[in-house]
Amino acid sequence: QVQLVESGGGLVQAGESLRLSCALSGGGFSTAAMGWFRQVAGKEREFVAAIKWTGESTSYADSARGRFTVSRDDAKNTVFLQMNSLNHDDTAVYYCACGWVWPAKKVNDYDYWGPGTQVTVSS
């Protein structure tokens, strides 16, 4: 029943910013941990950031900490990923996921996934 759809991906130059959004439908958003992952072709899906239900806790990969910010708006059933100071290594397909465990930093911690949105950073 749960559906996730990412948006906001695109092409940017190094040093620029981008904000991704992920909208959940089907219910359960306010009680779900929401995570962001990214994946490059031929590589495993990599954890980026996550936010707990109620927004009381967040977690970040080392590569994201200090540059990326995850937030959520329960009224809109939406989670965001603000990405600043982007570089070429941030190029990937970004996926939104939801689950009901915490902490949640692994693929198997999540139950539902969006189809992904492409982020490409050029320089």
C-alpha positions as CSV (number, residue, x, y, z in Angstrom):
1,Q,0.0,0.0,0.0
2,V,2.8,2.4,0.8
3,Q,4.1,4.3,-2.2
4,L,7.2,6.6,-2.3
5,V,8.1,9.0,-5.1
6,E,11.2,11.1,-5.1
7,S,11.6,14.4,-6.9
8,G,14.0,17.3,-7.2
9,G,16.9,15.5,-8.9
10,G,18.7,17.1,-11.8
11,L,22.0,18.4,-13.2
12,V,24.0,20.9,-11.2
13,Q,27.6,22.1,-11.1
14,A,30.1,21.4,-8.4
15,G,29.6,23.6,-5.4
16,E,25.9,24.1,-6.0
17,S,22.9,22.9,-4.0
18,L,19.9,20.8,-4.6
19,R,16.9,19.8,-2.5
20,L,15.3,16.4,-2.9
21,S,11.8,15.6,-1.8
22,C,10.0,12.3,-1.2
23,A,6.3,12.0,-0.8
24,L,4.7,9.0,0.9
25,S,1.2,7.8,0.3
26,G,-0.7,4.9,1.8
27,G,-0.4,5.9,5.4
28,G,2.1,5.4,8.2
29,F,4.4,8.4,7.5
30,S,4.3,9.9,11.0
31,T,5.4,6.7,12.6
32,A,8.1,5.8,10.0
33,A,11.8,6.4,9.8
34,M,12.6,7.9,6.5
35,G,15.9,7.3,4.9
36,W,17.9,8.5,1.9
37,F,20.3,6.2,0.0
38,R,22.2,6.6,-3.2
39,Q,23.6,4.2,-5.8
40,V,26.0,4.3,-8.7
41,A,25.8,1.7,-11.4
42,G,27.9,-1.3,-10.4
43,K,28.0,-0.3,-6.7
44,E,26.0,-1.2,-3.7
45,R,23.3,1.1,-2.5
46,E,24.8,3.5,0.0
47,F,23.3,5.1,3.1
48,V,23.1,8.9,3.0
49,A,20.8,10.1,5.8
50,A,17.8,9.2,7.9
51,I,15.3,10.8,10.2
52,K,13.3,9.1,12.9
53,W,9.6,9.3,13.3
54,T,8.7,12.6,15.1
55,G,12.0,14.0,13.8
56,E,13.7,13.6,17.2
57,S,16.8,12.0,15.7
58,T,18.7,12.1,12.5
59,S,21.7,10.2,11.2
60,Y,24.2,10.9,8.4
61,A,26.8,9.1,6.5
62,D,30.3,10.6,7.0
63,S,30.2,11.8,3.4
64,A,27.0,13.7,4.0
65,R,27.5,15.1,7.5
66,G,27.9,18.8,7.5
67,R,26.8,19.2,3.9
68,F,23.4,17.5,3.8
69,T,20.4,18.0,6.0
70,V,17.4,15.6,6.3
71,S,14.1,17.0,7.5
72,R,10.4,16.0,7.4
73,D,7.0,17.6,7.2
74,D,4.4,15.2,8.6
75,A,1.6,17.5,7.5
76,K,2.6,16.9,3.9
77,N,3.9,13.3,4.4
78,T,7.2,14.4,2.9
79,V,10.8,14.0,3.7
80,F,13.5,16.3,2.3
81,L,17.2,16.1,1.7
82,Q,19.0,19.4,1.4
83,M,22.3,18.9,-0.4
84,N,24.9,21.7,-0.3
85,S,28.4,21.9,-1.6
86,L,27.8,19.1,-4.1
87,N,30.7,17.5,-5.8
88,H,31.2,14.9,-8.5
89,D,31.2,12.0,-6.0
90,D,27.6,12.9,-5.1
91,T,26.5,11.9,-8.5
92,A,24.1,8.9,-8.1
93,V,20.5,7.8,-8.2
94,Y,19.0,8.9,-4.9
95,Y,16.4,6.7,-3.3
96,C,13.9,7.4,-0.5
97,A,12.9,4.6,1.8
98,C,10.7,4.1,4.8
99,G,10.7,1.6,7.7
100,W,9.7,1.2,11.2
101,V,12.9,0.5,13.1
102,W,15.6,2.8,14.5
103,P,18.4,3.3,14.1
104,A,18.1,2.7,10.4
105,K,21.3,2.9,8.3
106,K,21.1,-0.3,6.2
107,V,19.0,-1.3,3.2
108,N,17.5,-4.1,5.2
109,D,16.2,-1.7,7.8
110,Y,13.7,-0.3,5.3
111,D,10.5,-1.8,4.0
112,Y,9.5,0.4,1.1
113,W,11.5,2.2,-1.6
114,G,10.8,4.9,-4.2
115,P,11.9,4.5,-7.8
116,G,14.8,6.9,-7.4
117,T,15.8,10.3,-8.8
118,Q,19.0,11.0,-10.7
119,V,21.4,13.6,-9.3
120,T,24.3,14.5,-11.6
121,V,27.1,16.9,-10.5
122,S,29.4,18.3,-13.2
123,S,32.4,20.5,-13.1
